[in-house]
């Protein structure tokens, strides 16, 4: 199964995967707001770094779930 199909299947079948994907999307939206702002305050720069770290952790967990699903087949 290719990556896109696997993601779609997990979105349908896994509540955890859906929650991770939704949180990842929400963080990306906030990062986009910050990117479009131009000059950031120091607090916003810190927020941006924290959001990127959280987003990466979510993505790592999503890929772990994908690998686990592939192994179980």
C-alpha positions in Angstrom: 0.0 0.0 0.0 1.4 3.4 -0.9 1.9 6.1 1.7 -1.1 8.2 0.6 -3.5 5.2 0.7 -2.1 4.2 4.1 -2.7 7.7 5.5 -6.3 7.7 4.1 -7.0 4.3 5.6 -5.6 5.3 9.0 -7.6 8.5 9.0 -10.7 6.4 8.6 -9.8 3.6 11.0 -7.6 5.1 13.8 -8.9 7.7 16.2 -5.4 8.4 17.4 -4.1 9.0 13.9 -7.1 11.3 13.2 -6.4 13.3 16.3 -2.7 13.6 15.5 -3.4 14.7 11.9 -5.9 17.3 13.2 -3.5 18.7 15.7 -0.7 18.7 13.0 -3.0 20.7 10.7 -3.9 23.1 13.5 -0.3 23.8 14.3 0.5 24.3 10.6 -2.3 26.9 10.4 -0.8 28.8 13.4 2.6 28.6 11.8 1.2 30.0 8.6 -0.2 33.0 10.5 3.2 33.7 12.0 5.0 33.3 8.7 2.6 35.8 7.1 3.1 38.3 9.8 6.6 39.3 8.7 8.6 40.6 11.7 8.0 38.5 14.8 8.3 39.5 18.4 10.6 37.6 20.6 7.6 35.7 22.1 6.3 34.9 18.7 9.7 33.5 17.6 9.7 31.3 20.7 6.2 30.2 19.9 7.2 29.4 16.3 10.1 27.2 17.5 7.8 25.4 19.9 5.1 24.9 17.3 7.7 23.4 14.9 8.9 21.0 17.5 5.4 19.9 18.4 4.5 19.5 14.8 7.6 17.3 14.2 6.8 15.2 17.2 3.2 14.7 15.8 4.5 13.7 12.4 7.0 11.3 14.0 4.2 9.6 15.9 2.0 9.5 12.7 4.8 7.8 10.8 5.3 5.3 13.6 1.7 4.4 13.5 2.0 4.0 9.7 5.0 1.7 10.1 3.2 -0.4 12.7 0.2 -0.8 10.4 2.5 -1.9 7.5 4.3 -4.4 9.7 1.0 -5.9 10.9 -0.1 -6.7 7.3 
